[in-house]
Amino acid sequence: MNKTFYYLIAGVIILIAGLVASKDSPDPTILPVSKDKKLPETLDNYYPPKAQGPVFLFNMHEMGKPFTGIVVDLFENDMENAKINFKHFKDKYTEISKMVPEWKEYFPQNPLDELDLAMGKEDPQLIMQAHEKVGKVCGNCHFANMPAVQFKYHWADFSDITVADPVTKEEINFSRLMQYLDANLTGVQINVEQDQVENAKRQLSALNERFAALEEACAHCHDTDRYYYVDQRVKTMLSDLEKALAATPVDQTLLARSSQGIGMESCYKCHLVHVPAAAAQFQAK
């Protein structure tokens, strides 16, 4: 294989490394990363309810396609179309840079000019080196802003969710439902330890009712069946809790295994996904 092919392979790796989130920090030599955690109000114009759809995101996709297309065409030794893709990318880069004036610093001109010059020289090695710098420009902005943007515009707000508690018959917020579920699951275990099995059964009954309410609450954000957190596996563990309490004496092994399974497969794993978003939304208010 010739040297050009190696440059192209290296370029693909560089592109992927630059665009996919990793443990690496953003490159301060490209541009400084803003420490302002607040998203600019101008961005609201490009997301619902002010816009009919995620307009800013769509524009990002339109910019990303020809940017990646440059590498694809170079890999195919198609310099003519690589230049066409660069032209599309450059036009979109310039357009997007003006959409949110507060983010002007995230669209520096020098890396773009370097890539433009390299494209003119038709040197794959120079093109990929310049392409990497522009990729880092994208990566810096994504590192600084993408999580906050996704949490604000693409995640529903947990504080907007209310649930009819089937036990107290009161309207409660999602956070309160979580607290009740935790109290019921812990109550089952505590009451068994205190040799109060009937109390444990009452806690389990409340847990089952509230778990059904939790599954229904998921529909506030999800319009498809849940295959985790509130799925049949977790419901089976709830049934096993009932079996453990029905045994004489209480089946401690089944009780411990089921309680731990619910805690890990439903509570803990759901929290890993949803708590960071909820915390970010709260901090942004």
C-alpha positions as CSV (number, residue, x, y, z in Angstrom):
1,M,0.0,0.0,0.0
2,N,1.3,3.5,-0.8
3,K,2.0,6.3,1.6
4,T,-1.2,8.2,0.6
5,F,-3.3,5.2,1.7
6,Y,-1.6,5.2,5.1
7,Y,-2.3,9.0,5.5
8,L,-6.0,8.4,4.7
9,I,-6.3,5.6,7.3
10,A,-4.6,7.8,9.9
11,G,-7.1,10.6,8.9
12,V,-10.1,8.4,9.5
13,I,-8.8,7.5,13.0
14,I,-8.1,11.1,13.8
15,L,-11.6,12.1,12.7
16,I,-13.2,9.5,14.9
17,A,-11.0,10.4,17.8
18,G,-11.9,14.1,17.4
19,L,-15.6,13.7,17.1
20,V,-16.4,11.0,19.6
21,A,-16.5,11.9,23.3
22,S,-13.4,10.6,25.2
23,K,-11.4,11.1,28.3
24,D,-9.3,13.7,26.6
25,S,-9.8,17.3,27.5
26,P,-10.5,19.9,24.8
27,D,-7.4,21.4,23.1
28,P,-6.8,24.9,24.5
29,T,-4.4,25.7,21.6
30,I,-7.4,25.7,19.2
31,L,-9.6,28.0,21.3
32,P,-10.4,28.5,24.9
33,V,-13.3,26.7,26.4
34,S,-15.9,29.0,28.0
35,K,-16.5,28.5,31.6
36,D,-20.0,30.0,31.4
37,K,-22.4,27.2,32.2
38,K,-25.5,29.1,31.0
39,L,-26.6,28.5,27.4
40,P,-27.2,31.6,25.3
41,E,-30.8,32.6,25.0
42,T,-30.4,33.0,21.3
43,L,-30.2,29.2,21.0
44,D,-33.8,29.0,22.1
45,N,-34.8,30.3,18.7
46,Y,-33.6,27.1,17.1
47,Y,-35.4,24.6,19.3
48,P,-39.1,24.0,20.2
49,P,-41.3,25.6,21.3
50,K,-39.9,28.6,19.4
51,A,-38.9,26.5,16.4
52,Q,-40.9,23.6,14.9
53,G,-37.9,21.3,15.4
54,P,-34.3,21.1,16.5
55,V,-33.1,23.5,13.8
56,F,-29.6,24.0,15.2
57,L,-29.1,20.2,15.5
58,F,-30.2,19.8,11.9
59,N,-27.8,22.4,10.8
60,M,-25.0,20.6,12.7
61,H,-25.8,17.4,10.8
62,E,-25.8,19.3,7.5
63,M,-22.3,20.5,8.4
64,G,-21.0,17.2,9.7
65,K,-21.9,15.2,6.6
66,P,-19.6,17.1,4.1
67,F,-16.9,17.3,6.7
68,T,-16.8,13.5,7.0
69,G,-17.4,13.3,3.3
70,I,-13.9,15.0,2.7
71,V,-12.3,12.0,4.4
72,V,-14.5,9.5,2.5
73,D,-13.6,11.0,-0.8
74,L,-9.9,11.2,0.0
75,F,-10.0,7.5,0.9
76,E,-11.5,6.8,-2.5
77,N,-8.8,9.0,-4.2
78,D,-11.6,11.4,-5.3
79,M,-10.0,14.8,-4.9
80,E,-12.6,16.5,-7.0
81,N,-15.5,15.5,-4.8
82,A,-13.4,16.1,-1.7
83,K,-13.1,19.7,-2.8
84,I,-16.9,19.9,-3.4
85,N,-17.5,18.5,0.1
86,F,-15.1,21.1,1.6
87,K,-17.0,23.9,-0.2
88,H,-20.3,22.6,1.3
89,F,-18.7,22.3,4.7
90,K,-17.1,25.8,4.6
91,D,-20.4,27.4,3.6
92,K,-22.3,25.7,6.4
93,Y,-19.6,26.5,8.9
94,T,-19.8,30.1,8.1
95,E,-23.6,30.1,8.2
96,I,-23.8,28.3,11.6
97,S,-21.2,30.6,13.1
98,K,-23.6,33.5,12.7
99,M,-26.7,31.7,14.2
100,V,-25.6,32.2,17.8
101,P,-23.5,35.3,18.2
102,E,-22.6,34.4,21.7
103,W,-20.7,31.4,20.4
104,K,-18.6,33.2,17.8
105,E,-15.4,32.1,19.6
106,Y,-16.3,28.5,18.9
107,F,-15.9,29.1,15.2
108,P,-12.4,30.3,14.6
109,Q,-11.4,31.2,11.1
110,N,-7.7,30.1,11.1
111,P,-8.2,26.3,11.2
112,L,-10.8,26.6,8.4
113,D,-8.3,28.7,6.3
114,E,-5.6,26.1,6.8
115,L,-7.9,23.3,5.6
116,D,-8.8,25.5,2.6
117,L,-5.2,26.0,1.7
118,A,-4.4,22.3,2.1
119,M,-7.4,21.4,-0.2
120,G,-5.9,23.7,-2.8
121,K,-2.6,21.9,-2.7
122,E,-4.3,18.5,-3.1
123,D,-1.9,17.0,-0.6
124,P,-3.6,14.2,1.4
125,Q,-1.2,14.5,4.3
126,L,-1.6,18.3,4.7
127,I,-5.4,17.9,4.2
128,M,-5.7,15.4,7.1
129,Q,-3.5,17.4,9.4
130,A,-5.7,20.5,8.8
131,H,-8.8,18.4,9.0
132,E,-7.7,17.2,12.4
133,K,-7.5,20.8,13.6
134,V,-11.0,21.6,12.4
135,G,-12.2,18.4,14.1
136,K,-10.7,19.7,17.4
137,V,-12.7,22.9,16.9
138,C,-15.8,20.8,16.7
139,G,-14.7,18.7,19.7
140,N,-14.0,21.8,21.9
141,C,-17.5,23.2,21.3
142,H,-19.1,19.8,21.9
143,F,-17.1,19.2,25.1
144,A,-18.2,22.6,26.5
145,N,-21.8,22.7,25.3
146,M,-23.3,19.5,24.0
147,P,-24.3,18.0,27.4
148,A,-26.1,21.2,28.5
149,V,-27.8,21.5,25.1
150,Q,-29.0,17.9,25.1
151,F,-30.3,18.1,28.7
152,K,-32.2,21.4,28.0
153,Y,-33.6,20.7,24.6
154,H,-33.8,17.0,24.2
155,W,-34.6,15.7,27.6
156,A,-37.9,16.2,29.3
157,D,-37.8,18.0,32.7
158,F,-38.4,15.7,35.7
159,S,-39.8,18.6,37.7
160,D,-42.7,18.7,35.2
161,I,-43.8,15.2,36.0
162,T,-46.5,14.6,38.5
163,V,-47.9,11.2,39.6
164,A,-51.1,10.2,41.3
165,D,-49.8,8.2,44.3
166,P,-51.9,5.0,44.4
167,V,-51.3,4.6,48.2
168,T,-51.9,8.1,49.6
169,K,-54.2,9.2,46.7
170,E,-52.4,12.5,46.5
171,E,-50.8,14.1,43.5
172,I,-47.0,14.0,44.0
173,N,-43.9,15.0,42.0
174,F,-41.5,12.5,40.6
175,S,-38.9,13.0,43.3
176,R,-41.5,12.2,46.0
177,L,-42.4,9.0,44.2
178,M,-38.8,8.0,44.2
179,Q,-38.6,8.6,48.0
180,Y,-41.7,6.6,48.6
181,L,-40.4,3.7,46.5
182,D,-37.1,3.7,48.4
183,A,-39.0,3.7,51.8
184,N,-41.1,0.8,50.7
185,L,-38.3,-1.3,49.5
186,T,-36.2,-0.6,52.6
187,G,-39.3,-1.1,54.7
188,V,-39.7,-4.7,53.5
189,Q,-36.1,-5.5,54.6
190,I,-36.2,-3.6,57.9
191,N,-39.5,-5.1,59.0
192,V,-38.2,-8.6,58.3
193,E,-35.1,-7.9,60.3
194,Q,-37.5,-6.7,63.1
195,D,-39.5,-9.9,62.8
196,Q,-42.6,-7.9,61.7
197,V,-43.5,-9.9,58.6
198,E,-47.0,-8.4,58.3
199,N,-45.6,-4.9,58.2
200,A,-43.1,-6.1,55.5
201,K,-46.0,-7.5,53.4
202,R,-47.8,-4.1,53.7
203,Q,-44.6,-2.3,52.6
204,L,-44.4,-4.7,49.6
205,S,-48.0,-4.1,48.7
206,A,-47.3,-0.4,48.6
207,L,-44.1,-1.0,46.6
208,N,-46.0,-3.0,44.0
209,E,-48.6,-0.3,43.6
210,R,-46.1,2.5,43.3
211,F,-43.9,0.5,41.0
212,A,-46.9,0.4,38.6
213,A,-47.2,4.1,38.9
214,L,-43.5,4.5,38.1
215,E,-43.9,2.4,35.0
216,E,-46.8,4.7,33.9
217,A,-44.7,7.8,34.7
218,C,-42.1,6.7,32.3
219,A,-44.6,7.4,29.5
220,H,-44.2,11.1,30.2
221,C,-40.9,10.9,28.2
222,H,-40.9,7.5,26.5
223,D,-43.4,6.4,23.9
224,T,-42.0,2.9,23.5
225,D,-42.1,-0.1,25.8
226,R,-39.4,-0.1,28.5
227,Y,-37.0,-3.1,28.3
228,Y,-35.2,-2.2,31.5
229,Y,-35.7,-0.5,34.9
230,V,-39.5,-1.4,34.9
231,D,-39.4,-4.4,32.7
232,Q,-40.5,-8.0,33.3
233,R,-37.2,-8.9,34.9
234,V,-37.7,-6.4,37.6
235,K,-41.4,-7.4,38.0
236,T,-40.2,-11.0,38.5
237,M,-37.9,-9.8,41.3
238,L,-40.9,-8.2,42.9
239,S,-42.8,-11.4,42.7
240,D,-39.9,-13.2,44.2
241,L,-40.1,-10.8,47.2
242,E,-43.6,-11.9,47.7
243,K,-42.6,-15.5,47.6
244,A,-39.8,-14.9,50.1
245,L,-42.3,-13.3,52.5
246,A,-44.9,-16.0,52.0
247,A,-42.4,-18.7,53.1
248,T,-42.3,-20.0,56.7
249,P,-39.8,-18.9,57.9
250,V,-39.1,-16.0,55.5
251,D,-36.8,-17.1,52.7
252,Q,-33.9,-14.8,53.6
253,T,-31.7,-15.8,50.6
254,L,-34.5,-15.1,48.1
255,L,-35.4,-11.8,49.9
256,A,-31.8,-10.6,49.8
257,R,-31.2,-11.6,46.2
258,S,-34.5,-10.0,45.0
259,S,-34.0,-6.8,47.0
260,Q,-30.5,-6.4,45.7
261,G,-31.6,-7.2,42.2
262,I,-34.3,-4.5,42.2
263,G,-31.8,-2.0,43.7
264,M,-29.2,-2.6,41.1
265,E,-31.2,-3.4,37.9
266,S,-34.0,-0.8,38.4
267,C,-33.0,1.9,40.9
268,Y,-29.2,2.2,40.4
269,K,-29.0,1.8,36.6
270,C,-31.9,4.2,36.0
271,H,-30.2,6.7,38.2
272,L,-26.9,6.4,36.2
273,V,-28.8,7.5,33.1
274,H,-31.2,10.0,34.4
275,V,-29.7,11.7,37.5
276,P,-26.9,13.6,35.6
277,A,-29.5,15.1,33.3
278,A,-31.8,16.1,36.1
279,A,-28.9,17.6,38.1
280,A,-27.8,19.6,35.0
281,Q,-31.3,20.9,34.4
282,F,-31.6,21.9,38.1
283,Q,-28.3,23.8,38.0
284,A,-29.2,25.6,34.8
285,K,-32.3,27.1,36.4
